[in-house]
Amino acid sequence: MWEPGEPGVLRLPSGRLIRGRGLYLPLPGGPAPEFALYLLDREPSPVPWEARWLLWPDFGLPADDGEVARALREAWARSAAERVEVACAGGRGRTGTALACICVIDGVPAQEAVDYVRAHYSVHAVETPGQHGYVGRFLPP
């Protein structure tokens, strides 16, 4: 499990911990993720841990809502016993949007999820009105 207070670690209301980060930033110290969800407009470089890539353009919305919902549900489920990481290039827009949707899966009302992530992960999370709207419309699988 991640340690609370480590860079990028978000504590969900259930107590689960998920790390958000930017892939263009140096890998934080400490243990490596056991599972990662990468939200990018092109396939990322291979990593030595299990990872899943979702097509999601910068400043945009995911290409396949159903696939994203299933992947976010998997990340949430795995975070109960594994170190899970969610990341995009900068660690703010797409990562913040995905973390907010994971908060909805965890029980946070969709209308409060962006504020929760901004308060507990990054004030810069969820960068565009479209991303904010996506979280508000998100329905957990």
C-alpha positions as CSV (number, residue, x, y, z in Angstrom):
1,M,0.0,0.0,0.0
2,W,1.0,3.6,-0.4
3,E,1.8,5.7,2.6
4,P,-0.5,8.6,3.3
5,G,1.3,11.9,2.7
6,E,3.6,10.6,0.0
7,P,3.6,12.8,-3.1
8,G,0.4,12.5,-5.2
9,V,-1.3,10.0,-2.9
10,L,-5.0,10.5,-2.6
11,R,-6.9,9.0,0.3
12,L,-10.5,8.1,-0.8
13,P,-13.3,8.4,1.8
14,S,-13.2,4.6,2.2
15,G,-9.6,4.8,3.2
16,R,-8.2,3.4,0.0
17,L,-5.0,5.1,-1.3
18,I,-4.3,5.8,-5.0
19,R,-1.4,7.7,-6.4
20,G,-1.8,10.3,-9.1
21,R,1.2,11.6,-11.0
22,G,2.5,13.1,-14.2
23,L,4.6,10.8,-16.4
24,Y,6.7,13.8,-17.6
25,L,7.9,14.3,-14.0
26,P,10.5,12.1,-12.3
27,L,9.2,8.9,-10.8
28,P,8.6,9.5,-7.0
29,G,10.8,7.7,-4.6
30,G,9.6,4.7,-2.6
31,P,7.9,1.6,-3.8
32,A,6.8,1.1,-7.4
33,P,3.2,0.7,-8.3
34,E,1.8,-2.8,-8.7
35,F,-0.8,-1.6,-11.2
36,A,-1.0,1.6,-13.2
37,L,-3.6,3.2,-15.4
38,Y,-2.1,5.5,-18.0
39,L,-4.3,8.1,-19.7
40,L,-2.5,9.3,-22.9
41,D,-3.1,10.1,-26.5
42,R,-0.5,7.5,-27.5
43,E,0.7,4.2,-26.0
44,P,3.3,4.8,-23.2
45,S,6.7,3.3,-22.9
46,P,6.8,-0.1,-21.2
47,V,7.1,-0.2,-17.4
48,P,8.2,-3.1,-15.1
49,W,4.8,-3.3,-13.4
50,E,1.4,-4.2,-14.7
51,A,-0.1,-1.3,-16.6
52,R,-3.1,-0.5,-18.7
53,W,-3.3,2.3,-21.3
54,L,-6.4,4.2,-22.2
55,L,-6.7,6.5,-25.2
56,W,-7.4,9.9,-23.8
57,P,-6.2,13.1,-25.6
58,D,-4.6,15.9,-23.6
59,F,-7.2,18.5,-22.4
60,G,-9.9,16.2,-23.8
61,L,-12.2,13.4,-22.9
62,P,-11.6,9.6,-23.2
63,A,-12.2,7.9,-26.5
64,D,-14.4,5.1,-25.0
65,D,-16.5,5.9,-21.9
66,G,-17.3,2.2,-21.3
67,E,-13.7,1.1,-21.3
68,V,-12.7,4.0,-19.1
69,A,-15.5,3.2,-16.6
70,R,-14.4,-0.5,-16.4
71,A,-10.7,0.5,-16.0
72,L,-11.5,3.0,-13.3
73,R,-13.6,0.4,-11.5
74,E,-10.6,-2.1,-11.8
75,A,-8.2,0.6,-10.4
76,W,-10.5,1.2,-7.5
77,A,-11.0,-2.5,-6.7
78,R,-7.3,-3.2,-6.9
79,S,-6.5,-0.2,-4.6
80,A,-7.9,-2.2,-1.7
81,A,-4.8,-4.4,-1.7
82,E,-2.3,-3.1,-4.2
83,R,-0.4,0.1,-4.9
84,V,-2.4,1.7,-7.8
85,E,-1.2,4.6,-9.8
86,V,-3.2,6.8,-12.2
87,A,-1.2,9.1,-14.5
88,C,-1.2,11.3,-17.6
89,A,1.5,13.5,-19.0
90,G,1.2,16.3,-16.4
91,G,-0.8,14.6,-13.7
92,R,-3.5,17.3,-13.5
93,G,-6.3,17.2,-16.1
94,R,-6.8,13.6,-17.2
95,T,-5.4,12.2,-13.9
96,G,-7.6,14.6,-11.8
97,T,-10.6,13.7,-13.9
98,A,-10.0,10.0,-13.5
99,L,-9.3,10.4,-9.7
100,A,-12.6,12.3,-9.4
101,C,-14.5,9.5,-11.2
102,I,-12.8,7.0,-8.9
103,C,-14.1,9.1,-6.0
104,V,-17.6,8.7,-7.4
105,I,-17.1,4.9,-7.5
106,D,-16.0,5.2,-3.8
107,G,-19.2,6.9,-2.9
108,V,-18.6,10.7,-3.3
109,P,-21.5,12.4,-5.1
110,A,-20.5,13.3,-8.6
111,Q,-21.2,17.0,-8.0
112,E,-18.7,17.0,-5.1
113,A,-16.0,14.8,-6.6
114,V,-13.9,17.5,-8.4
115,D,-13.8,19.6,-5.2
116,Y,-12.8,16.5,-3.2
117,V,-9.9,15.8,-5.6
118,R,-8.8,19.4,-5.6
119,A,-8.8,19.5,-1.8
120,H,-7.0,16.2,-1.3
121,Y,-4.8,15.7,-4.4
122,S,-4.1,19.0,-6.3
123,V,-5.8,22.3,-6.6
124,H,-5.0,22.2,-10.3
125,A,-6.8,18.8,-10.9
126,V,-9.5,18.7,-13.6
127,E,-8.4,21.4,-16.0
128,T,-11.2,22.0,-18.5
129,P,-15.0,22.6,-18.3
130,G,-15.4,19.4,-20.4
131,Q,-13.5,17.3,-17.9
132,H,-15.5,18.8,-15.1
133,G,-18.7,18.0,-16.9
134,Y,-17.5,14.5,-17.6
135,V,-17.1,13.9,-13.8
136,G,-20.6,15.3,-13.2
137,R,-22.1,12.9,-15.7
138,F,-20.0,9.9,-14.7
139,L,-22.0,6.8,-13.8
140,P,-20.0,4.0,-12.1
141,P,-20.2,0.6,-13.9
